[in-house]
Structure formats: structure tokens, C-alpha cells
Amino acid sequence: KGWGQGKSAGTHPARRLDENAIEIMWEAGIEISHQLPKRCSQELVDWADIVVIMGEAVKGNYQTGTAEAEDWDSGSFKDQPLESLTLEQLTLVRDRIRERVYRLLADASTQHVRQITEGGAKC
């Protein structure tokens, strides 16, 4: 904990968060009701070490520079507006994202340990 930070943004953010999204995130222990949808920007992409892309609309809109880009297909719901998804569908999307975030963190942790070991750095 404390060595990473994530930010979320979209190419066409809504004016407010979807109530179903707030509910399914609350079920997972994540409080997002105070958040506001944000538009993706080149500045935000430049800030990132890893850029996760979910959706065709994002591809080609930003230069990732030195950031690693990962394309996370959101499955069979990728072409549907968020507000059209049922709670069950949103839960599936949330759980897929959570699994990928855990994998990403595990990979980053392994890479960090490898760099410390190979570089002779001390913690």
C-alpha cells in the first residue's frame, strides 16, 4: 500500500455518476459517490506509468509516450452505454476489472522486487 495510485477518466464522461455503478462499487467496499466523472486528457495520460484502455473510442486519441498501454476489453458489454447495463452486468464488469487490477498490481510488485534484487538496491 502507498506505492501506487490510479485515476479514472473517459472520452465522453457523463454529467454525474450512474446510481447503479455507485451501488455495485459500494458492495465491493469502494466509495465513489463523492466522485465526479472526468474527461481524459493528454496531461492525465502523461502522468501515468500504465494507461489502461477500455473501448475503441480511446485508441489513437492520445500519445502514451513512455507509459505502457494495456487494452482491457470489457467483454460483451463494451458497446453498450453504462446506463443500459443491469446490476448483474455491471457487477460482472466490475469483477473483471478488479481481477485485472489485482494482476496488474501483482505484476508491478514482482517487477519492483526484481529491479531491487537485480539492481542491488536496499529497501
Disulfide bonds with the S-S distance in Angstrom:
none
